[in-house]
C-alpha cells in the first residue's frame, strides 16, 4: 500500500530554473526508501514539497491519502522531518526542545512517550543538558527525537549522516532499522552510496530533477550490476595480447592483474573461454576473485548514461 503518492510533480523557481521535471513516485508503507543523487539533483526540493516547506509548481502529492495542499494539516501530522542543517535553540535543554516540538503539533503532553523516545535514542541521560553542550552526533539524535515527538507514521531524513563519523553513522543505521521495525516508513536522501546499500529496501536515483531509475535494491543490482573477474597473473604483462583485446578485458596493478567484466546473469558468461585462451597463450595465473557491482557502480553508470543521452 502506498503511503505517499507523487504524480507529475514539478518545481520551477524564479528565473525559470526547473528543479523537478515531472516526478512520479510511490512510497510503500513500512519501507525504507533511499533517494540517491549528486548535490543539486533535486533531492531536498522533492522532500521539502512533500513536507509542506516548498510549494509545488505542478502535479499532485498525497500522504496517507491526504492531499498536501487541500488537507495540509492531516498530511503534515503524518510526517516527521530531520533536516540536513542542525537548527535548535542552543540554550534550551534536550527535554524542553523535544517536548516543545510535540506541542507545536497540538499533541497532548505525554511524558511517558517522550521518556521512552529519548531512551531509544540514547538521550535520556542527556535530557537536562543544554543543546550547546552536546556533540554533533547527539544533536542529530535530538533532531530525530524532535521529528518523532508527535508520533508520525513517516520519517524523512535529509542527509542524516552528513558530517558524522563512521562509528556514529553505523549507530544511526541501527536506529533507523529499529524505527522501521516499530512500523515507521522512512525516506532518506543521501549521497553516501554505502548508506543506501546498507539500509534501503528500494532505491531511487535522481539527477537534474528527473527520477532516472527506481527499483528494489537487489533487483536494481541484478538488472544493471556487472561482475568482475580478477585473474592474478604469475608474470605482469605490458599489454593485452590480440586474442584478449575485445573491450571487456583490461589490465590493472601495473599489468599484474587481468580484469574481465561480464554479466553474471547471462547463460554464457565467457569465463571458460577466457581461461582456455589463457591456457593456449601459456599465460600463468596464481589466483582468481570475482566482485559484484555495487550500487555506487550502478549509480555512476546511470548518471553517465543520462549525461550521454
WOKADA-V287196 format. One record per run of one state. SS is the DSSP state (H for helix, E for strand, C for the rest). FROM is the first residue (numbers start at 1). TO is the last residue. Records with the same first field share a line. If there is no record, write none. Layout:
SS: FROM-TO ; FROM-TO
This chain:
C: 1-1 ; 13-17 ; 29-31 ; 37-42 ; 51-57 ; 64-65 ; 68-71 ; 78-78 ; 83-92 ; 105-110 ; 121-123 ; 127-129 ; 134-135 ; 149-153 ; 159-165 ; 182-184 ; 191-192 ; 200-201 ; 208-209 ; 225-226 ; 234-241 ; 245-248 ; 253-256 ; 263-270 ; 281-284 ; 293-294 ; 309-309
E: 2-12 ; 18-28 ; 32-36 ; 58-63 ; 66-67 ; 79-82 ; 93-93 ; 130-130 ; 154-158 ; 185-190 ; 202-207 ; 210-216 ; 227-233 ; 249-252 ; 257-262 ; 285-292
H: 43-50 ; 72-77 ; 94-104 ; 111-120 ; 124-126 ; 131-133 ; 136-148 ; 166-181 ; 193-199 ; 217-224 ; 242-244 ; 271-280 ; 295-308
